[in-house]
């Protein structure tokens, strides 16, 4: 932090209380539309036919796909919000065609505006007096991927309104969401740092100041402009915006991702640290570029990265322009088979991710939590950085090293079930668990009640038998569509009945009653249907 006031807040209590207070200070997390909790794939597509071909390849191979991101490359001379009409002559038609098959389109947007008179965004920004100026009143110019560029001052409410209205072009082209890149902001000029000069002047909500103070909030204010603009343009839909850069409060408008995370096994390990850290900073929706932005992953590394990503809130595979192709089938038939299993399991867990997203908005609690979330005094759990809790129900232990067929897993207190084998483990302590190439260890907490997709596509309650003599439970939030309706929170309790059966009941103001959904009990000698 290089400029502006420094304010310190001290919050005392459990991790859950700290995050609740933090959300009250910086804003409740936005709930992404349900489709944004599925599988995303990003790459620089050459034309519309390549988009269709890749989507068809996913579908023909039985690989669930929910979102396609058009990375750098589709824009017409890289104008902001423009699409190359030669390669993408009918983007709205393409978007509608994909949407009919359950796939959404997302476009990349950068803040740098070409400093070329005649460019519609440039001329509109000049007329609006929207661009950052220096102390003498001249518009600051930098260099971006567009060439010479100027930068909107998102710290001014008037500029945010102007910029938010520009998303109308992307909406008309059929894009369902927007990916903000290079919004630190990045400039390749020799200012001493790859951003705007420290002397650049910003409105800072009328207070005025230089870029030392504005730098950290620049990406945050850009996200605000997009979110508020999309709310006006599409009032019946929750906006989908995620940003490479942000600041405290970014969660109000969307989430973030790793940016150009390093490749190799260190990059895989860093991906988990990133998501855990962001969650503890109040940003629950995040994830890495699976495989690393530079590509070059071995088949084993790609698969282990995909397996980790399938349990993170933003699940995005990406082939950067310099990385070539990075779809699952490019790594051979064995990787393809195991990748399909991971993608299918993510689709099955989608109702659980929806529930976690709604609970994050209400409580500030992240989807991905460190093992010490419920026991911050446990030093052994605090030292564990290679596993995480997904909500209250699951413990995920990704494989972060090459050649591993087993791995040690640190367990919090209680009874845990290996979701693949049904084997039981008791914590606290450390256990050695099989981790074949086809899966990573995922353990369920005894007594957990979680919503999943049943075989018929409807919502089903997956219940893991409580510990002997114990009880359990869970929360379910059924998404009321991608709009703004407030969904009901369903509360369930699981307990042992008179015989050797698990009883699941829904609690409400009018007492307990039968569950609203089919129930599948796991963790018994054999699974039982109710």
PAMI-331173 format. One line per field, with one value per residue (C-alpha): residue number from 1; x, y, z. Coordinates in Angstrom, 1 decimal, always signed. Example, Ala and Ser with C-alpha at 12.3 -4.5 7.8 and 13.67 -1.06 7.14 Angstrom:
BEGIN
resi [1  2];
east [+12.3  +13.7];
north [-4.5  -1.1];
up [+7.8  +7.1];
This chain:
BEGIN
resi [1  2  3  4  5  6  7  8  9  10  11  12  13  14  15  16  17  18  19  20  21  22  23  24  25  26  27  28  29  30  31  32  33  34  35  36  37  38  39  40  41  42  43  44  45  46  47  48  49  50  51  52  53  54  55  56  57  58  59  60  61  62  63  64  65  66  67  68  69  70  71  72  73  74  75  76  77  78  79  80  81  82  83  84  85  86  87  88  89  90  91  92  93  94  95  96  97  98  99  100  101  102  103  104  105  106  107  108  109  110  111  112  113  114  115  116  117  118  119  120  121  122  123  124  125  126  127  128  129  130  131  132  133  134  135  136  137  138  139  140  141  142  143  144  145  146  147  148  149  150  151  152  153  154  155  156  157  158  159  160  161  162  163  164  165  166  167  168  169  170  171  172  173  174  175  176  177  178  179  180  181  182  183  184  185  186  187  188  189  190  191  192  193  194  195  196  197  198  199  200  201  202  203  204  205  206  207  208  209  210  211  212  213  214  215  216  217  218  219  220  221  222  223  224  225  226  227  228  229  230  231  232  233  234  235  236  237  238  239  240  241  242  243  244  245  246  247  248  249  250  251  252  253  254  255  256  257  258  259  260  261  262  263  264  265  266  267  268  269  270  271  272  273  274  275  276  277  278  279  280  281  282  283  284  285  286  287  288  289  290  291  292  293  294  295  296  297  298  299  300  301  302  303  304  305  306  307  308  309  310  311  312  313  314  315  316  317  318  319  320  321  322  323  324  325  326  327  328  329  330  331  332  333  334  335  336  337  338  339  340  341  342  343  344  345  346  347  348  349  350  351  352  353  354  355  356  357  358  359  360  361  362  363  364  365  366  367  368  369  370  371  372  373  374  375  376  377  378  379  380  381  382  383  384  385  386  387  388  389  390  391  392  393  394  395  396  397  398  399  400  401  402  403  404  405  406  407  408  409  410  411  412  413  414  415  416  417  418  419  420  421  422  423  424  425  426  427  428  429  430  431  432  433  434  435  436  437  438  439  440  441  442  443  444  445  446  447  448  449  450  451  452  453  454  455  456  457  458  459  460  461  462  463  464  465  466  467  468  469  470  471  472  473  474  475  476  477  478  479  480  481  482  483  484  485  486  487  488  489  490  491  492  493  494  495  496  497  498  499  500  501  502  503  504  505  506  507  508  509  510  511  512  513  514  515  516  517  518  519  520  521  522  523  524  525  526  527  528  529  530];
east [+0.0  +1.7  -0.8  -4.0  -5.3  -4.5  -7.4  -7.0  -9.8  -9.4  -12.0  -11.9  -13.6  -13.9  -13.0  -16.7  -17.3  -14.3  -15.6  -19.1  -17.9  -15.6  -18.5  -20.5  -17.5  -16.7  -20.0  -21.7  -20.4  -22.4  -24.1  -23.0  -25.6  -25.9  -24.3  -21.2  -20.6  -20.2  -17.2  -15.7  -13.3  -11.3  -9.1  -8.3  -10.7  -9.9  -13.5  -17.1  -16.6  -13.7  -16.0  -18.6  -16.1  -14.6  -18.0  -19.1  -15.9  -16.8  -20.3  -19.4  -17.0  -19.5  -17.6  -19.9  -19.3  -21.2  -19.3  -17.0  -14.7  -13.5  -10.0  -7.8  -8.1  -11.9  -11.9  -11.7  -8.2  -8.7  -11.2  -13.0  -16.3  -15.9  -15.9  -14.1  -16.9  -14.8  -14.2  -17.3  -19.9  -23.0  -22.0  -25.5  -26.6  -23.6  -24.4  -28.1  -27.1  -24.8  -27.3  -29.8  -27.2  -26.7  -23.4  -22.9  -20.5  -18.2  -16.1  -12.8  -12.8  -9.7  -9.8  -7.2  -8.9  -7.1  -5.9  -7.2  -9.6  -12.6  -12.6  -16.2  -15.1  -12.2  -14.3  -17.1  -14.7  -13.2  -16.6  -17.4  -14.0  -13.6  -9.9  -7.1  -5.2  -1.9  -1.3  -1.2  -4.5  -3.3  -4.7  -2.2  -1.2  +0.3  +0.8  -1.4  -2.1  -4.1  -1.1  -1.2  -3.9  -5.8  -7.5  -10.9  -10.9  -13.2  -12.9  -15.4  -19.1  -19.9  -17.2  -18.5  -22.0  -20.7  -18.5  -21.3  -23.6  -21.0  -21.7  -24.9  -22.9  -21.6  -25.1  -26.5  -23.9  -25.1  -22.4  -23.7  -20.8  -17.5  -13.9  -11.8  -8.2  -5.1  -7.0  -4.3  -4.2  -1.4  +0.8  +3.9  +5.5  +8.6  +6.9  +9.2  +6.3  +4.0  +1.1  +0.1  +2.6  +2.2  +1.6  -1.5  -4.6  -7.8  -11.2  -11.3  -15.0  -14.5  -11.6  -8.9  -5.5  -2.8  -2.3  -0.5  -3.8  -6.0  -4.0  -5.4  -9.0  -8.8  -9.8  -12.4  -14.1  -14.0  -15.8  -18.3  -19.0  -19.6  -21.8  -24.0  -24.2  -25.3  -27.9  -29.5  -29.1  -30.4  -32.4  -33.9  -30.5  -27.6  -24.5  -21.4  -18.2  -14.8  -11.7  -7.9  -7.5  -9.5  -9.4  -11.3  -15.0  -14.4  -16.7  -19.7  -19.4  -18.1  -14.8  -11.3  -8.9  -5.2  -4.1  -1.2  -0.3  +3.1  +3.1  +4.5  +3.8  +4.7  +1.9  -0.6  +0.3  +0.1  -3.4  -4.7  -3.0  -4.5  -8.0  -7.7  -6.1  -8.7  -11.5  -10.1  -9.9  -13.6  -13.6  -15.2  -15.5  -12.1  -10.0  -6.9  -6.4  -6.3  -3.1  -1.3  -1.6  +1.6  +0.5  +3.2  +1.7  +2.4  -0.6  -0.3  +0.0  -2.9  -5.1  -4.2  -4.8  -8.2  -9.1  -8.2  -10.1  -13.2  -13.6  -13.0  -15.7  -14.4  -13.6  -11.9  -9.7  -7.7  -5.5  -3.7  -2.6  +1.0  -0.1  -1.7  -4.5  -5.2  -8.5  -8.7  -8.6  -5.2  -3.5  -4.4  -7.3  -6.4  -6.4  -9.7  -11.4  -10.3  -11.1  -14.6  -15.1  -14.0  -16.2  -19.2  -18.6  -18.5  -21.8  -23.3  -22.1  -23.5  -26.5  -23.9  -21.9  -25.1  -25.9  -22.4  -22.7  -26.0  -24.6  -21.5  -23.7  -25.5  -22.5  -19.3  -18.0  -16.0  -16.7  -13.1  -11.9  -8.6  -8.8  -8.6  -11.8  -13.7  -10.7  -8.3  -6.5  -5.3  -1.7  -1.4  -4.4  -3.0  +0.2  -1.6  -1.6  -2.3  -5.9  -9.1  -12.7  -15.4  -18.2  -19.0  -19.4  -16.4  -12.6  -10.6  -7.0  -5.6  -2.4  +0.2  +3.3  +4.2  +4.1  +2.0  -0.4  -1.1  -1.0  -1.1  -4.3  -4.6  -8.1  -10.0  -11.8  -14.7  -15.6  -14.8  -15.7  -13.7  -16.3  -14.8  -14.3  -16.6  -13.6  -13.9  -11.3  -11.3  -9.7  -7.9  -4.8  -3.2  -4.1  -2.6  -5.2  -5.1  -4.9  -4.7  -4.4  -8.1  -9.2  -8.0  -9.0  -12.3  -13.8  -17.3  -18.0  -20.1  -23.7  -23.3  -26.5  -25.7  -27.6  -26.5  -27.9  -29.6  -29.6  -32.7  -31.3  -33.4  -32.1  -31.2  -30.0  -26.8  -26.5  -23.5  -24.4  -23.7  -21.1  -22.5  -24.8  -24.3  -26.3  -25.6  -27.3  -26.9  -28.4  -29.8  -30.5  -32.3  -31.5  -34.6  -33.3  -30.6  -32.6  -33.1  -35.7  -34.7  -34.4  -35.5  -32.9  -33.9  -32.4  -32.0  -31.0  -29.7  -29.9  -30.1  -33.5  -34.7  -33.3  -30.1  -31.4  -30.6  -33.6  -33.5  -35.9  -36.5  -36.7  -39.0  -41.0  -43.9  -41.7  -40.0  -41.4  -40.3  -37.5  -38.6  -36.2  -35.2  -32.6  -29.6  -27.8  -24.2  -21.7  -23.7  -22.7  -24.6  -26.3  -29.9  -32.7  -35.5];
north [+0.0  +3.1  +6.0  +7.0  +6.4  +3.2  +1.9  -1.1  -3.3  -6.0  -8.8  -11.4  -14.8  -18.0  -18.0  -18.1  -15.0  -13.1  -13.7  -12.7  -9.4  -8.9  -9.3  -6.7  -4.3  -4.9  -6.3  -9.7  -11.9  -11.9  -15.2  -16.2  -17.6  -21.4  -22.1  -20.2  -22.9  -25.5  -26.3  -23.4  -23.7  -20.8  -20.4  -18.1  -19.4  -18.7  -18.4  -19.5  -22.9  -23.7  -22.8  -25.2  -27.9  -27.8  -27.7  -30.7  -32.5  -32.1  -33.3  -36.3  -37.5  -37.2  -34.3  -31.9  -28.3  -25.2  -22.1  -21.2  -18.1  -16.3  -15.2  -12.6  -13.0  -12.6  -8.8  -6.6  -5.1  -5.6  -2.8  -2.9  -4.8  -5.3  -8.7  -9.5  -9.6  -11.8  -14.5  -14.1  -12.7  -13.7  -13.8  -13.5  -16.5  -18.5  -17.7  -18.7  -21.9  -22.8  -21.8  -24.2  -26.9  -25.6  -23.7  -20.0  -17.6  -15.3  -12.5  -11.0  -7.2  -5.1  -1.5  -0.1  +1.8  +2.4  +5.9  +6.3  +9.0  +7.4  +4.4  +4.6  +3.9  +6.3  +9.1  +8.5  +8.5  +11.8  +13.3  +12.0  +13.2  +9.6  +9.0  +9.3  +12.6  +13.8  +16.7  +19.2  +18.0  +15.9  +12.4  +9.7  +7.4  +3.9  +0.9  -2.2  -5.1  -2.6  -0.4  +3.1  +3.3  +5.4  +4.3  +5.1  +6.5  +4.0  +5.8  +8.4  +7.4  +9.2  +7.2  +3.9  +4.6  +5.4  +2.3  +0.1  +1.1  -0.1  -3.7  -3.4  -4.3  -7.5  -8.4  -7.8  -10.1  -12.9  -12.9  -14.1  -12.9  -10.9  -11.7  -8.7  -9.0  -6.7  -4.4  -3.6  -1.7  -3.0  -0.7  -1.8  +1.6  +2.4  +4.2  +2.2  -0.2  -2.1  +0.2  +3.8  +6.4  +7.1  +10.8  +10.0  +11.7  +10.0  +11.3  +8.9  +9.6  +13.3  +13.4  +13.4  +11.7  +10.0  +6.5  +5.4  +5.4  +4.5  +1.5  -1.1  -0.1  +0.3  -3.2  -3.2  -0.1  -1.6  -4.7  -2.4  -0.6  -3.8  -5.3  -2.3  -1.8  -5.4  -5.1  -2.3  -4.0  -7.4  -6.7  -10.2  -12.0  -12.1  -10.7  -12.8  -10.8  -12.1  -10.0  -10.5  -7.7  -6.3  -5.2  -5.6  -5.8  -7.4  -10.2  -7.8  -7.9  -11.4  -13.2  -13.6  -16.2  -16.9  -14.8  -16.3  -18.9  -20.6  -24.0  -27.2  -28.9  -25.7  -23.9  -26.7  -26.3  -22.5  -22.8  -24.3  -21.7  -18.9  -20.1  -20.8  -17.4  -15.5  -17.3  -16.1  -12.6  -12.6  -13.6  -17.1  -17.4  -18.0  -20.6  -21.1  -21.8  -25.6  -26.8  -23.5  -20.6  -21.4  -25.0  -27.7  -29.8  -33.5  -35.8  -36.6  -33.0  -31.9  -34.6  -33.8  -30.1  -30.9  -33.1  -30.3  -27.7  -29.8  -29.1  -25.3  -22.7  -21.3  -24.4  -23.3  -25.1  -22.8  -22.9  -19.6  -18.4  -19.6  -22.9  -24.5  -27.0  -28.2  -30.1  -33.4  -35.6  -34.1  -36.0  -39.5  -42.0  -42.7  -39.0  -38.6  -41.4  -40.0  -36.4  -37.5  -38.9  -35.7  -33.6  -35.8  -35.6  -31.8  -31.9  -34.2  -31.8  -28.7  -28.4  -28.4  -25.6  -23.6  -24.1  -23.0  -19.9  -18.8  -19.5  -17.4  -14.4  -14.8  -15.6  -14.6  -18.2  -19.4  -22.6  -23.7  -23.6  -24.6  -27.8  -25.7  -23.8  -25.4  -25.9  -22.9  -24.0  -27.3  -26.6  -29.8  -28.7  -25.1  -26.5  -28.5  -26.7  -29.5  -30.3  -28.4  -28.5  -27.9  -26.5  -28.5  -31.9  -32.8  -32.9  -32.8  -34.0  -33.3  -35.0  -32.2  -34.3  -36.4  -40.2  -40.4  -43.4  -42.8  -39.7  -38.8  -36.9  -34.9  -35.4  -33.0  -34.5  -37.0  -39.9  -39.6  -41.8  -42.3  -41.4  -43.8  -46.9  -46.3  -47.0  -45.2  -43.1  -41.4  -38.0  -36.2  -37.7  -38.6  -41.5  -42.9  -43.0  -44.5  -41.9  -43.7  -41.7  -41.9  -39.9  -37.9  -38.6  -37.1  -37.8  -37.1  -36.1  -38.6  -37.3  -34.9  -34.1  -32.6  -31.9  -33.6  -34.3  -37.7  -40.1  -38.6  -35.1  -34.0  -32.9  -35.8  -35.7  -37.7  -38.6  -40.1  -42.2  -40.5  -41.8  -44.5  -42.8  -39.4  -37.1  -35.0  -32.6  -30.1  -27.2  -27.1  -24.0  -24.7  -22.0  -20.1  -19.6  -17.0  -14.0  -12.3  -14.4  -15.2  -19.0  -20.9  -22.5  -26.1  -27.6  -31.4  -33.5  -37.1  -39.5  -43.2  -44.8  -47.6  -50.3  -50.1  -47.3  -43.7  -41.3  -38.0  -35.2  -31.7  -29.1  -26.1  -23.6  -26.1  -29.0  -31.8  -33.6  -35.9  -34.6  -32.8  -34.8  -38.4  -39.6  -41.9  -43.0  -44.0  -45.3  -48.3  -51.8  -51.2  -48.2  -47.7  -46.0  -44.1];
up [+0.0  -1.2  -0.7  +1.0  +4.5  +6.4  +8.4  +10.7  +12.0  +14.6  +14.6  +17.3  +17.2  +15.2  +11.5  +10.7  +12.9  +11.4  +7.8  +8.8  +10.2  +7.2  +4.9  +6.9  +6.5  +2.8  +1.4  +1.0  -1.8  -5.0  -6.0  -9.4  -11.8  -11.4  -14.8  -13.7  -11.1  -13.8  -16.1  -18.0  -21.0  -22.3  -25.3  -28.3  -31.0  -34.6  -35.7  -35.0  -36.6  -34.2  -31.3  -32.6  -33.2  -29.7  -28.1  -30.2  -29.3  -25.6  -26.1  -28.3  -25.7  -22.9  -21.2  -19.3  -20.5  -19.3  -20.4  -23.2  -22.9  -26.0  -25.0  -26.6  -30.3  -31.1  -31.0  -34.1  -33.9  -30.2  -29.8  -26.4  -26.7  -30.5  -32.3  -35.5  -38.0  -40.4  -38.0  -35.8  -38.3  -36.2  -32.6  -31.3  -33.5  -32.2  -28.6  -29.0  -30.7  -27.9  -25.2  -26.7  -25.9  -22.4  -23.0  -22.3  -23.9  -22.0  -23.4  -22.3  -21.6  -20.9  -19.6  -22.1  -24.9  -28.2  -28.4  -31.9  -32.9  -34.7  -32.3  -30.8  -27.2  -27.4  -28.8  -26.4  -23.5  -24.6  -24.9  -21.4  -20.0  -18.8  -19.1  -16.5  -16.7  -15.3  -13.0  -16.0  -17.3  -20.2  -20.8  -19.7  -22.5  -22.0  -24.2  -24.0  -26.3  -28.4  -28.9  -27.6  -25.1  -22.6  -19.4  -17.9  -14.4  -12.7  -9.4  -10.7  -10.5  -13.8  -15.6  -14.1  -15.4  -18.9  -18.9  -17.5  -20.4  -22.9  -22.0  -24.0  -27.1  -25.5  -24.3  -27.8  -29.1  -26.8  -24.2  -20.8  -18.7  -18.8  -17.9  -16.9  -17.8  -17.6  -15.2  -12.6  -15.0  -17.1  -19.3  -21.0  -21.1  -19.1  -16.2  -13.8  -13.2  -15.6  -14.8  -14.8  -13.5  -9.8  -10.6  -12.6  -11.1  -10.2  -8.9  -6.0  -5.5  -5.5  -3.0  -5.6  -5.4  -7.4  -8.7  -5.6  -3.8  -6.8  -8.0  -5.6  -6.2  -10.0  -10.8  -8.0  -9.5  -13.0  -11.6  -9.9  -13.2  -15.0  -12.3  -12.0  -15.7  -16.3  -13.5  -15.5  -18.9  -17.7  -14.5  -14.4  -14.3  -11.8  -13.5  -14.1  -13.8  -12.7  -12.6  -12.6  -10.1  -7.3  -3.7  -0.4  -1.5  -4.9  -3.8  -4.0  -7.8  -8.6  -8.2  -9.5  -10.9  -10.7  -13.7  -15.5  -12.9  -13.3  -14.9  -13.5  -10.2  -8.2  -10.1  -9.1  -5.5  -5.7  -7.2  -4.0  -1.8  -3.9  -3.5  +0.2  +0.8  -1.3  +0.6  +3.9  +2.4  +1.8  -1.9  -2.1  -5.9  -7.4  -9.2  -11.3  -15.0  -14.9  -16.5  -16.1  -18.5  -20.4  -21.2  -21.4  -18.7  -18.7  -18.9  -15.2  -14.2  -16.3  -14.9  -11.2  -11.9  -13.4  -10.5  -8.0  -10.2  -10.2  -6.5  -6.6  -7.0  -10.4  -12.5  -15.7  -18.1  -20.3  -23.4  -23.6  -27.1  -26.7  -25.0  -28.0  -27.5  -23.9  -24.1  -22.1  -25.2  -26.3  -23.4  -24.4  -23.8  -20.1  -19.2  -21.1  -19.2  -15.8  -16.8  -17.8  -14.3  -12.7  -14.9  -14.3  -10.5  -10.7  -12.5  -9.8  -7.1  -8.7  -6.2  -3.4  -5.0  -5.5  -1.8  -0.8  -3.0  -1.4  +2.1  +1.3  +0.5  +3.9  +6.1  +4.2  +4.7  +1.7  -0.2  +0.2  +3.8  +5.5  +7.6  +10.8  +9.9  +12.8  +15.1  +14.8  +17.9  +16.4  +15.4  +13.3  +11.2  +10.9  +9.4  +6.8  +3.4  +1.0  +1.7  +2.3  +3.4  +0.8  +2.9  +6.0  +4.3  +2.3  +2.8  -0.5  -0.6  -4.0  -5.3  -5.6  -6.4  -9.4  -9.3  -6.1  -5.8  -2.1  +0.1  +3.8  +4.8  +8.0  +9.5  +11.8  +14.7  +14.0  +11.7  +8.0  +5.0  +1.8  -0.8  -3.3  -1.1  +1.9  +4.2  +7.6  +9.3  +12.7  +13.4  +14.7  +13.2  +9.9  +7.7  +4.4  +1.7  -1.8  -4.6  -7.9  -11.1  -11.7  -8.6  -5.6  -2.1  -1.1  +2.4  +3.7  +7.3  +9.1  +9.4  +6.4  +4.4  +1.0  -2.1  -5.4  -8.8  -8.8  -11.7  -13.1  -13.0  -10.0  -6.7  -4.3  -0.7  -0.2  +3.5  +5.2  +8.2  +11.5  +13.9  +16.3  +18.7  +17.0  +14.8  +11.8  +9.3  +6.6  +4.7  +1.2  -0.8  -4.1  -6.6  -7.6  -11.2  -12.2  -11.1  -7.7  -6.0  -2.4  -2.1  +1.0  +3.2  +4.0  +7.2  +7.6  +10.5  +10.3  +13.2  +14.0  +14.2  +16.4  +14.1  +12.1  +9.8  +9.4  +9.7  +7.9  +8.7  +7.6  +10.3  +10.0  +12.0  +12.0  +13.4  +11.6  +8.5  +5.7  +3.4  +0.2  -1.9  -2.4  +0.1  -0.5  +2.6  +2.3  +4.8  +5.9  +5.2  +2.0  +0.5  +1.3  -0.5  +1.3];
